Amino acid sequence: MIRRVGHAPQKGRRYIQRAGAYAVLHRRDEVLLTCQLDPDPDIQLPGGGIDPGESPLQALHREVFEETGWHIAQPRRLGAFRRYVYMPEYDLWAEKLCHVYAAHPTLRISDPSEPDHIAIWIHASLAAKALGNEGDRMFLSRYLTSGAQ
């Protein structure tokens, strides 16, 4: 059973399932996050949707690079959560199935190529509070307190 975080689904509303892969990227005393600026600023774990024919790990590498400009190494799965949200960029209601990994940021290649995204390093002690959704906060907090870095 995959834990639901956030709002319960609305009765009578049709949700499209959208699987995605997201990364906890920790280096020394900082965490690399992404800020999606449109429609409103929202700080998130880097990651996003898994495209048809793509594995979760392929999506993880692609999405992290698009949203941060960084390459990553040694991803390991931390778990998953689901949330029910409206996605204005796609004009759809989604049941997001979020697979979360921890990985090492290894090399910054460029600025983010994803429109309206900026990469930000935040001190680890402040990062979870900055995140815009409960699932991201839950996984980052667990990771940072587990000593598994």
Buried (B, 14 or more C-beta within 10 A) or exposed (E): EEEBBEEEBEEEEEBEEBBBBBBBBBBEEBBBBBBBEEEEEEBBBBBBBBEEEBEBBEBBBBBBBBBBBBBBEEBEEBBBBBBBBEEEEEEEBBBBBBBBBBBBBEEEEEEBEBEEBBBBBBEBEEBBEBBBBBBBBBBBBBBBEEEEE
